[in-house]
Amino acid sequence: MRKFASFVLLLCASAVFAQPSINDYEYVIVPSTFKFSNKKDEFRLNTLTKMLLQKYGFRAFLDSEPQPDAIVDSNCKKLYADVESGGGLFKTKVRVVLKDCKNKILFISDEGVSIEKDWGKAYNQAIRGAFESFETAHYKYKPAVVASSSATSDSVTQPAAVNGSVAGADALFAQPIANGFQLVDSTPKVVMKIYKTSDSNRFSAVKGEVHGDLINRNGQWFFDYFQNDKLVSEAVDVKF
């Protein structure tokens, strides 16, 4: 009887530990239009959701953007984000929901609330409020399979000379990787990885634990990301 009870407990424990978690996923897809919106990326709420997901460590893409090769042919390697709207006449209420490919909810935020009368400001404020739940989620991607250390995609080669001489110490040199580039300094050391989007002047970017976008503005590249809910824009000297 004791053996049977131990066996049952073991099965129950296995079932608990086998439950999927948001930490099992690196990528999140955000819809270009929410159900409560009237048009695509209205008031840039979808872009805001993408950027806030990146702030908390996810690699997030709008469903209208090209996706990395690692997930483009596999729906179940990514999570799907949504913003569900509620509230009444005087309050705007939203929750952020993350689901897997089987439509199973893996995360649902606390309610974000706004009493702003302006529609765009209200949803912007409510979405930011809902994302405060991610502070306690402590998301950290944990790959199921650790890649071999002999993989060559992350290898670093010595930066090439630019116009017959090596560029300044602050310059970063672009080296091709799958669906983008890794940017290395003169050490050489990988400083940032950038991934192609449908816009040739914009890359999805990862710098350490920080996720954002690398954007070309009038010939100058900038790394845009959120820090303490504020947008930060850093100039970056990139040599492609």
Buried (B, 14 or more C-beta within 10 A) or exposed (E): EEEEEEEEEEEEEEEEEEEEEBBBBBBBBBBBBBEBBEEEBBBEBBBBBBBBBBBBBBBBBBEBBBBBEBBEEEEEBBBBBBBBBEBEEEBBBBBBBBBBEEEEEBBBBBBBBBEBEEBEEBBBBBBBBBBEBBEEBEBEEEEEEEEEEEEEEEEBEEBEEEEEEBBEEEBBBBBEBEBBBBBBBBEBEBBBBBBBBEEEEBBBBBBEEBBBBBBBEEEEBBBBBBEEEEEEEEEBBBBE
